[in-house]
């Protein structure tokens, strides 16, 4: 039972770390602005 609890803690921490890493990389590579409306003066 101790082994199962240790594995649960380990894999939960691993999943949290992987999610945080993916979100950080995605936020770093994302554009810094989103053009919602381009008026007539823009190409």
ChimeraX attribute file (.defattr): number of C-alpha atoms within 10 A of each C-alpha:
attribute: neighborCount
match mode: 1-to-1
recipient: residues
	/A:1	6
	/A:2	7
	/A:3	8
	/A:4	9
	/A:5	10
	/A:6	11
	/A:7	12
	/A:8	12
	/A:9	12
	/A:10	11
	/A:11	12
	/A:12	12
	/A:13	12
	/A:14	12
	/A:15	12
	/A:16	11
	/A:17	12
	/A:18	12
	/A:19	12
	/A:20	12
	/A:21	12
	/A:22	12
	/A:23	12
	/A:24	12
	/A:25	11
	/A:26	11
	/A:27	11
	/A:28	10
	/A:29	9
	/A:30	10
	/A:31	8
	/A:32	7
	/A:33	6
	/A:34	7
	/A:35	5
	/A:36	6
	/A:37	7
	/A:38	8
	/A:39	7
	/A:40	6
	/A:41	5
	/A:42	6
	/A:43	5
